[in-house]
């Protein structure tokens, strides 16, 4: 029968398995071990961000080619919702308004 007791005064966990007590000392990370833990977490996050953020910014040509292939048969003017204009340069004067 497994039984778990927690002694709050000593911050020590005691496991009783088949009437044999196993005490586990609290683990405190200091120095090199703490630096390795924090460095590992930061490294893991950086490694996960590379293919999502960094690679597309460094090599946009690949993504532009894929986008051109995916949009090959689509006319943007026909699928624009609500008779809205297709995106254009906001600093360029509008061609549809005569001044």
N, CA, C and O atoms as CSV, one atom per row, in Angstrom:
chain,resi,resn,atom,element,x,y,z
A,1,UNK,N,N,0.841,-1.161,0.000
A,1,UNK,CA,C,0.000,0.000,0.000
A,1,UNK,C,C,0.894,1.234,0.000
A,1,UNK,O,O,1.836,1.330,0.787
A,2,UNK,N,N,0.582,2.203,-0.914
A,2,UNK,CA,C,1.379,3.415,-1.011
A,2,UNK,C,C,0.756,4.502,-0.161
A,2,UNK,O,O,-0.456,4.721,-0.188
A,3,UNK,N,N,1.602,5.176,0.590
A,3,UNK,CA,C,1.128,6.230,1.463
A,3,UNK,C,C,2.124,7.382,1.365
A,3,UNK,O,O,3.337,7.174,1.385
A,4,UNK,N,N,1.597,8.592,1.260
A,4,UNK,CA,C,2.455,9.764,1.149
A,4,UNK,C,C,2.156,10.681,2.323
A,4,UNK,O,O,1.003,11.031,2.574
A,5,UNK,N,N,3.205,11.067,3.041
A,5,UNK,CA,C,3.071,12.002,4.147
A,5,UNK,C,C,3.931,13.217,3.854
A,5,UNK,O,O,5.043,13.088,3.342
A,6,UNK,N,N,3.429,14.372,4.171
A,6,UNK,CA,C,4.195,15.594,3.980
A,6,UNK,C,C,4.369,16.256,5.337
A,6,UNK,O,O,3.393,16.617,5.995
A,7,UNK,N,N,5.614,16.410,5.747
A,7,UNK,CA,C,5.927,17.062,6.997
A,7,UNK,C,C,6.251,18.520,6.689
A,7,UNK,O,O,7.299,18.799,6.108
A,8,UNK,N,N,5.382,19.453,7.060
A,8,UNK,CA,C,5.538,20.850,6.690
A,8,UNK,C,C,6.604,21.566,7.511
A,8,UNK,O,O,7.116,22.593,7.066
A,9,UNK,N,N,6.952,21.071,8.671
A,9,UNK,CA,C,7.940,21.760,9.496
A,9,UNK,C,C,9.345,21.634,8.913
A,9,UNK,O,O,10.112,22.596,8.951
A,10,UNK,N,N,9.688,20.493,8.388
A,10,UNK,CA,C,11.032,20.271,7.851
A,10,UNK,C,C,11.087,20.444,6.338
A,10,UNK,O,O,12.165,20.327,5.756
A,11,UNK,N,N,9.970,20.715,5.689
A,11,UNK,CA,C,9.857,20.764,4.229
A,11,UNK,C,C,10.497,19.528,3.602
A,11,UNK,O,O,11.310,19.632,2.683
A,12,UNK,N,N,10.121,18.377,4.105
A,12,UNK,CA,C,10.665,17.122,3.628
A,12,UNK,C,C,9.491,16.206,3.288
A,12,UNK,O,O,8.536,16.106,4.058
A,13,UNK,N,N,9.560,15.552,2.161
A,13,UNK,CA,C,8.512,14.642,1.725
A,13,UNK,C,C,8.931,13.226,2.091
A,13,UNK,O,O,10.059,12.817,1.816
A,14,UNK,N,N,8.023,12.478,2.711
A,14,UNK,CA,C,8.313,11.106,3.128
A,14,UNK,C,C,7.356,10.176,2.394
A,14,UNK,O,O,6.139,10.338,2.482
A,15,UNK,N,N,7.898,9.212,1.678
A,15,UNK,CA,C,7.105,8.210,0.980
A,15,UNK,C,C,7.186,6.901,1.755
A,15,UNK,O,O,8.273,6.463,2.131
A,16,UNK,N,N,6.050,6.288,1.990
A,16,UNK,CA,C,6.021,4.997,2.650
A,16,UNK,C,C,5.503,3.978,1.646
A,16,UNK,O,O,4.340,4.017,1.245
A,17,UNK,N,N,6.378,3.072,1.247
A,17,UNK,CA,C,6.014,2.020,0.305
A,17,UNK,C,C,6.352,0.690,0.965
A,17,UNK,O,O,7.507,0.431,1.305
A,18,UNK,N,N,5.332,-0.156,1.142
A,18,UNK,CA,C,5.514,-1.464,1.785
A,18,UNK,C,C,6.232,-1.340,3.131
A,18,UNK,O,O,7.160,-2.091,3.429
A,19,UNK,N,N,5.787,-0.390,3.922
A,19,UNK,CA,C,6.293,-0.154,5.274
A,19,UNK,C,C,7.770,0.255,5.318
A,19,UNK,O,O,8.430,0.079,6.342
A,20,UNK,N,N,8.285,0.795,4.218
A,20,UNK,CA,C,9.655,1.306,4.189
A,20,UNK,C,C,9.560,2.793,3.858
A,20,UNK,O,O,8.936,3.181,2.870
A,21,UNK,N,N,10.180,3.613,4.689
A,21,UNK,CA,C,10.122,5.056,4.503
A,21,UNK,C,C,11.275,5.532,3.621
A,21,UNK,O,O,12.429,5.151,3.818
A,22,UNK,N,N,10.939,6.364,2.656
A,22,UNK,CA,C,11.941,6.988,1.795
A,22,UNK,C,C,11.794,8.492,1.948
A,22,UNK,O,O,10.733,9.039,1.648
A,23,UNK,N,N,12.834,9.168,2.409
A,23,UNK,CA,C,12.788,10.612,2.598
A,23,UNK,C,C,13.512,11.290,1.431
A,23,UNK,O,O,14.596,10.872,1.024
A,24,UNK,N,N,12.890,12.336,0.910
A,24,UNK,CA,C,13.494,13.095,-0.185
A,24,UNK,C,C,13.855,14.479,0.334
A,24,UNK,O,O,13.011,15.182,0.888
A,25,UNK,N,N,15.099,14.861,0.154
A,25,UNK,CA,C,15.539,16.187,0.581
A,25,UNK,C,C,15.031,17.228,-0.407
A,25,UNK,O,O,14.919,16.935,-1.597
A,26,UNK,N,N,14.722,18.428,0.053
A,26,UNK,CA,C,14.294,19.480,-0.868
A,26,UNK,C,C,15.435,19.854,-1.810
A,26,UNK,O,O,16.594,19.910,-1.399
A,27,UNK,N,N,15.104,20.105,-3.061
A,27,UNK,CA,C,16.107,20.426,-4.059
A,27,UNK,C,C,16.153,21.937,-4.260
A,27,UNK,O,O,15.137,22.568,-4.551
A,28,UNK,N,N,17.334,22.503,-4.101
A,28,UNK,CA,C,17.535,23.931,-4.322
A,28,UNK,C,C,18.630,24.073,-5.368
A,28,UNK,O,O,19.741,23.574,-5.193
A,29,UNK,N,N,18.302,24.763,-6.459
A,29,UNK,CA,C,19.289,24.967,-7.513
A,29,UNK,C,C,20.104,26.210,-7.208
A,29,UNK,O,O,19.553,27.279,-6.944
A,30,UNK,N,N,21.426,26.060,-7.248
A,30,UNK,CA,C,22.327,27.174,-6.983
A,30,UNK,C,C,23.443,27.150,-8.013
A,30,UNK,O,O,23.815,26.092,-8.522
A,31,UNK,N,N,23.964,28.314,-8.309
A,31,UNK,CA,C,25.150,28.437,-9.137
A,31,UNK,C,C,24.982,27.899,-10.535
A,31,UNK,O,O,24.102,28.319,-11.285
A,32,UNK,N,N,25.863,26.939,-10.877
A,32,UNK,CA,C,25.916,26.408,-12.234
A,32,UNK,C,C,24.621,25.703,-12.622
A,32,UNK,O,O,24.167,25.840,-13.758
A,33,UNK,N,N,24.027,24.964,-11.716
A,33,UNK,CA,C,22.788,24.247,-12.039
A,33,UNK,C,C,21.647,25.207,-12.336
A,33,UNK,O,O,20.856,24.973,-13.250
A,34,UNK,N,N,21.560,26.287,-11.565
A,34,UNK,CA,C,20.527,27.287,-11.813
A,34,UNK,C,C,20.755,27.953,-13.164
A,34,UNK,O,O,19.805,28.164,-13.918
A,35,UNK,N,N,21.998,28.285,-13.472
A,35,UNK,CA,C,22.324,28.907,-14.760
A,35,UNK,C,C,21.993,27.959,-15.911
A,35,UNK,O,O,21.498,28.401,-16.947
A,36,UNK,N,N,22.258,26.668,-15.746
A,36,UNK,CA,C,21.926,25.693,-16.791
A,36,UNK,C,C,20.420,25.579,-16.991
A,36,UNK,O,O,19.953,25.461,-18.124
A,37,UNK,N,N,19.665,25.611,-15.915
A,37,UNK,CA,C,18.213,25.538,-16.026
A,37,UNK,C,C,17.654,26.760,-16.758
A,37,UNK,O,O,16.868,26.615,-17.695
A,38,UNK,N,N,18.051,27.945,-16.340
A,38,UNK,CA,C,17.565,29.176,-16.976
A,38,UNK,C,C,18.039,29.244,-18.424
A,38,UNK,O,O,17.264,29.595,-19.314
A,39,UNK,N,N,19.294,28.914,-18.666
A,39,UNK,CA,C,19.819,28.905,-20.036
A,39,UNK,C,C,19.109,27.903,-20.919
A,39,UNK,O,O,18.880,28.169,-22.099
A,40,UNK,N,N,18.758,26.756,-20.365
A,40,UNK,CA,C,18.023,25.751,-21.135
A,40,UNK,C,C,16.633,26.224,-21.508
A,40,UNK,O,O,16.173,25.981,-22.624
A,41,UNK,N,N,15.959,26.895,-20.589
A,41,UNK,CA,C,14.614,27.412,-20.884
A,41,UNK,C,C,14.685,28.498,-21.955
A,41,UNK,O,O,13.894,28.494,-22.898
A,42,UNK,N,N,15.625,29.424,-21.813
A,42,UNK,CA,C,15.783,30.495,-22.809
A,42,UNK,C,C,16.179,29.906,-24.158
A,42,UNK,O,O,15.670,30.342,-25.190
A,43,UNK,N,N,17.063,28.939,-24.169
A,43,UNK,CA,C,17.479,28.292,-25.415
A,43,UNK,C,C,16.341,27.564,-26.087
A,43,UNK,O,O,16.215,27.604,-27.311
A,44,UNK,N,N,15.511,26.899,-25.308
A,44,UNK,CA,C,14.366,26.192,-25.870
A,44,UNK,C,C,13.389,27.161,-26.525
A,44,UNK,O,O,12.872,26.885,-27.607
A,45,UNK,N,N,13.136,28.293,-25.875
A,45,UNK,CA,C,12.231,29.293,-26.439
A,45,UNK,C,C,12.823,29.882,-27.724
A,45,UNK,O,O,12.108,30.064,-28.709
A,46,UNK,N,N,14.121,30.178,-27.714
A,46,UNK,CA,C,14.776,30.708,-28.915
A,46,UNK,C,C,14.736,29.698,-30.050
A,46,UNK,O,O,14.509,30.071,-31.201
A,47,UNK,N,N,14.951,28.441,-29.745
A,47,UNK,CA,C,14.912,27.392,-30.758
A,47,UNK,C,C,13.518,27.240,-31.349
A,47,UNK,O,O,13.371,26.979,-32.543
A,48,UNK,N,N,12.504,27.401,-30.524
A,48,UNK,CA,C,11.129,27.300,-31.007
A,48,UNK,C,C,10.747,28.519,-31.842
A,48,UNK,O,O,9.931,28.399,-32.756
A,49,UNK,N,N,11.311,29.681,-31.551
A,49,UNK,CA,C,10.970,30.907,-32.292
A,49,UNK,C,C,11.679,31.002,-33.640
A,49,UNK,O,O,11.198,31.708,-34.525
A,50,UNK,N,N,12.783,30.330,-33.821
A,50,UNK,CA,C,13.551,30.469,-35.060
A,50,UNK,C,C,12.730,30.148,-36.303
A,50,UNK,O,O,12.651,30.998,-37.190
A,51,UNK,N,N,12.111,28.968,-36.424
A,51,UNK,CA,C,11.393,28.688,-37.673
A,51,UNK,C,C,10.122,29.522,-37.848
A,51,UNK,O,O,9.609,29.638,-38.962
A,52,UNK,N,N,9.616,30.096,-36.773
A,52,UNK,CA,C,8.374,30.864,-36.865
A,52,UNK,C,C,8.644,32.332,-37.164
A,52,UNK,O,O,7.906,32.945,-37.936
A,53,UNK,N,N,9.677,32.902,-36.575
A,53,UNK,CA,C,9.911,34.342,-36.676
A,53,UNK,C,C,11.156,34.678,-37.491
A,53,UNK,O,O,11.087,35.480,-38.423
A,54,UNK,N,N,12.281,34.078,-37.152
A,54,UNK,CA,C,13.561,34.495,-37.722
A,54,UNK,C,C,13.724,34.051,-39.171
A,54,UNK,O,O,14.086,34.865,-40.021
A,55,UNK,N,N,13.470,32.797,-39.469
A,55,UNK,CA,C,13.687,32.279,-40.826
A,55,UNK,C,C,12.860,33.006,-41.880
A,55,UNK,O,O,13.416,33.354,-42.922
A,56,UNK,N,N,11.561,33.260,-41.676
A,56,UNK,CA,C,10.808,34.010,-42.687
A,56,UNK,C,C,11.321,35.431,-42.906
A,56,UNK,O,O,11.200,35.961,-44.010
A,57,UNK,N,N,11.888,36.054,-41.880
A,57,UNK,CA,C,12.415,37.406,-42.057
A,57,UNK,C,C,13.753,37.409,-42.796
A,57,UNK,O,O,14.059,38.352,-43.526
A,58,UNK,N,N,14.543,36.364,-42.609
A,58,UNK,CA,C,15.834,36.300,-43.282
A,58,UNK,C,C,15.716,35.857,-44.736
A,58,UNK,O,O,16.516,36.277,-45.571
A,59,UNK,N,N,14.729,35.012,-45.054
A,59,UNK,CA,C,14.579,34.458,-46.397
A,59,UNK,C,C,13.147,34.656,-46.904
A,59,UNK,O,O,12.408,33.679,-47.023
A,60,UNK,N,N,12.735,35.894,-47.205
A,60,UNK,CA,C,11.346,36.125,-47.632
A,60,UNK,C,C,11.056,35.637,-49.055
A,60,UNK,O,O,9.891,35.475,-49.417
A,61,UNK,N,N,12.088,35.399,-49.865
A,61,UNK,CA,C,11.872,34.982,-51.251
A,61,UNK,C,C,11.100,33.667,-51.326
A,61,UNK,O,O,10.195,33.523,-52.148
A,62,UNK,N,N,11.453,32.717,-50.476
A,62,UNK,CA,C,10.770,31.414,-50.476
A,62,UNK,C,C,9.274,31.585,-50.218
A,62,UNK,O,O,8.449,30.957,-50.882
A,63,UNK,N,N,8.931,32.428,-49.261
A,63,UNK,CA,C,7.535,32.613,-48.883
A,63,UNK,C,C,6.775,33.404,-49.934
A,63,UNK,O,O,5.579,33.185,-50.126
A,64,UNK,N,N,7.457,34.327,-50.622
A,64,UNK,CA,C,6.811,35.065,-51.709
A,64,UNK,C,C,6.480,34.136,-52.884
A,64,UNK,O,O,5.427,34.271,-53.506
A,65,UNK,N,N,7.377,33.200,-53.182
A,65,UNK,CA,C,7.111,32.242,-54.266
A,65,UNK,C,C,5.911,31.361,-53.928
A,65,UNK,O,O,5.056,31.130,-54.782
A,66,UNK,N,N,5.841,30.876,-52.712
A,66,UNK,CA,C,4.725,30.029,-52.293
A,66,UNK,C,C,3.424,30.823,-52.345
A,66,UNK,O,O,2.388,30.291,-52.744
A,67,UNK,N,N,3.472,32.078,-51.949
A,67,UNK,CA,C,2.281,32.925,-51.954
A,67,UNK,C,C,1.806,33.189,-53.385
A,67,UNK,O,O,0.602,33.205,-53.641
A,68,UNK,N,N,2.725,33.392,-54.307
A,68,UNK,CA,C,2.351,33.594,-55.712
A,68,UNK,C,C,1.705,32.338,-56.286
A,68,UNK,O,O,0.734,32.430,-57.037
A,69,UNK,N,N,2.233,31.167,-55.940
A,69,UNK,CA,C,1.649,29.921,-56.444
A,69,UNK,C,C,0.256,29.710,-55.869
A,69,UNK,O,O,-0.641,29.272,-56.589
A,70,UNK,N,N,0.054,30.009,-54.594
A,70,UNK,CA,C,-1.241,29.808,-53.966
A,70,UNK,C,C,-2.297,30.777,-54.473
A,70,UNK,O,O,-3.482,30.445,-54.484
A,71,UNK,N,N,-1.887,31.970,-54.894
A,71,UNK,CA,C,-2.832,32.987,-55.357
A,71,UNK,C,C,-2.891,33.084,-56.878
A,71,UNK,O,O,-3.377,34.084,-57.407
A,72,UNK,N,N,-2.413,32.079,-57.586
A,72,UNK,CA,C,-2.284,32.153,-59.041
A,72,UNK,C,C,-3.614,32.419,-59.745
A,72,UNK,O,O,-3.658,33.298,-60.606
A,73,UNK,N,N,-4.694,31.715,-59.432
A,73,UNK,CA,C,-5.940,31.871,-60.163
A,73,UNK,C,C,-6.954,32.780,-59.487
A,73,UNK,O,O,-8.132,32.752,-59.845
A,74,UNK,N,N,-6.535,33.576,-58.530
A,74,UNK,CA,C,-7.469,34.383,-57.755
A,74,UNK,C,C,-7.347,35.847,-58.174
A,74,UNK,O,O,-6.255,36.415,-58.182
A,75,UNK,N,N,-8.497,36.454,-58.524
A,75,UNK,CA,C,-8.526,37.889,-58.808
A,75,UNK,C,C,-9.028,38.577,-57.553
A,75,UNK,O,O,-10.169,38.372,-57.138
A,76,UNK,N,N,-8.194,39.375,-56.963
A,76,UNK,CA,C,-8.502,39.963,-55.667
A,76,UNK,C,C,-9.679,40.936,-55.745
A,76,UNK,O,O,-10.426,41.074,-54.777
A,77,UNK,N,N,-9.853,41.606,-56.873
A,77,UNK,CA,C,-10.960,42.549,-57.020
A,77,UNK,C,C,-12.313,41.838,-56.917
A,77,UNK,O,O,-13.279,42.421,-56.424
A,78,UNK,N,N,-12.391,40.582,-57.378
A,78,UNK,CA,C,-13.653,39.844,-57.389
A,78,UNK,C,C,-14.030,39.291,-56.012
A,78,UNK,O,O,-15.212,39.130,-55.710
A,79,UNK,N,N,-13.050,39.007,-55.197
A,79,UNK,CA,C,-13.351,38.393,-53.895
A,79,UNK,C,C,-13.309,39.377,-52.745
A,79,UNK,O,O,-13.480,38.989,-51.589
A,80,UNK,N,N,-13.082,40.661,-53.050
A,80,UNK,CA,C,-13.008,41.674,-51.998
A,80,UNK,C,C,-14.396,41.854,-51.374
A,80,UNK,O,O,-15.353,42.107,-52.106
A,81,UNK,N,N,-14.540,41.733,-50.057
A,81,UNK,CA,C,-15.868,41.820,-49.437
A,81,UNK,C,C,-16.392,43.255,-49.363
A,81,UNK,O,O,-15.628,44.206,-49.200
A,82,UNK,N,N,-17.694,43.384,-49.486
A,82,UNK,CA,C,-18.361,44.663,-49.258
A,82,UNK,C,C,-17.979,45.766,-50.213
A,82,UNK,O,O,-18.003,46.937,-49.834
A,83,UNK,N,N,-17.623,45.430,-51.451
A,83,UNK,CA,C,-17.214,46.428,-52.454
A,83,UNK,C,C,-16.100,47.340,-51.948
A,83,UNK,O,O,-16.040,48.515,-52.310
A,84,UNK,N,N,-15.232,46.803,-51.124
A,84,UNK,CA,C,-14.100,47.573,-50.609
A,84,UNK,C,C,-12.989,47.593,-51.649
A,84,UNK,O,O,-12.876,46.692,-52.481
A,85,UNK,N,N,-12.184,48.624,-51.585
A,85,UNK,CA,C,-11.056,48.706,-52.512
A,85,UNK,C,C,-9.976,47.701,-52.106
A,85,UNK,O,O,-9.844,47.362,-50.930
A,86,UNK,N,N,-9.218,47.235,-53.073
A,86,UNK,CA,C,-8.075,46.370,-52.806
A,86,UNK,C,C,-7.006,47.243,-52.163
A,86,UNK,O,O,-6.887,48.425,-52.484
A,87,UNK,N,N,-6.227,46.657,-51.250
A,87,UNK,CA,C,-5.219,47.433,-50.531
A,87,UNK,C,C,-4.291,48.126,-51.504
A,87,UNK,O,O,-3.873,47.553,-52.510
A,88,UNK,N,N,-3.978,49.364,-51.186
A,88,UNK,CA,C,-3.024,50.120,-51.991
A,88,UNK,C,C,-2.121,50.912,-51.050
A,88,UNK,O,O,-2.327,50.942,-49.837
A,89,UNK,N,N,-1.133,51.541,-51.635
A,89,UNK,CA,C,-0.175,52.319,-50.858
A,89,UNK,C,C,-0.893,53.517,-50.229
A,89,UNK,O,O,-1.487,54.311,-50.958
A,90,UNK,N,N,-0.857,53.671,-48.911
A,90,UNK,CA,C,-1.584,54.769,-48.276
A,90,UNK,C,C,-0.992,56.150,-48.552
A,90,UNK,O,O,-1.668,57.158,-48.345
A,91,UNK,N,N,0.247,56.215,-49.012
A,91,UNK,CA,C,0.882,57.508,-49.275
A,91,UNK,C,C,0.754,57.929,-50.739
A,91,UNK,O,O,1.109,59.052,-51.096
A,92,UNK,N,N,0.259,57.049,-51.569
A,92,UNK,CA,C,0.083,57.350,-52.979
A,92,UNK,C,C,-1.304,57.957,-53.172
A,92,UNK,O,O,-2.261,57.482,-52.560
A,93,UNK,N,N,-1.444,58.989,-54.003
A,93,UNK,CA,C,-2.771,59.564,-54.234
A,93,UNK,C,C,-3.718,58.534,-54.873
A,93,UNK,O,O,-3.302,57.743,-55.719
A,94,UNK,N,N,-4.978,58.553,-54.464
A,94,UNK,CA,C,-5.954,57.577,-54.986
A,94,UNK,C,C,-6.240,57.875,-56.448
A,94,UNK,O,O,-6.368,59.030,-56.853
A,95,UNK,N,N,-6.339,56.805,-57.231
A,95,UNK,CA,C,-6.591,56.944,-58.666
A,95,UNK,C,C,-8.079,57.051,-58.975
A,95,UNK,O,O,-8.452,57.594,-60.015
A,96,UNK,N,N,-8.939,56.540,-58.086
A,96,UNK,CA,C,-10.374,56.537,-58.377
A,96,UNK,C,C,-11.033,57.875,-58.039
A,96,UNK,O,O,-12.196,58.073,-58.390
A,97,UNK,N,N,-10.352,58.780,-57.385
A,97,UNK,CA,C,-10.896,60.085,-57.056
A,97,UNK,C,C,-10.177,61.132,-57.906
A,97,UNK,O,O,-8.952,61.245,-57.873
A,98,UNK,N,N,-10.951,61.882,-58.655
A,98,UNK,CA,C,-10.356,62.937,-59.509
A,98,UNK,C,C,-10.376,64.238,-58.733
A,98,UNK,O,O,-11.397,64.606,-58.153
A,99,UNK,N,N,-9.280,64.917,-58.721
A,99,UNK,CA,C,-9.172,66.204,-58.012
A,99,UNK,C,C,-8.872,67.308,-58.959
A,99,UNK,O,O,-8.746,68.460,-58.544
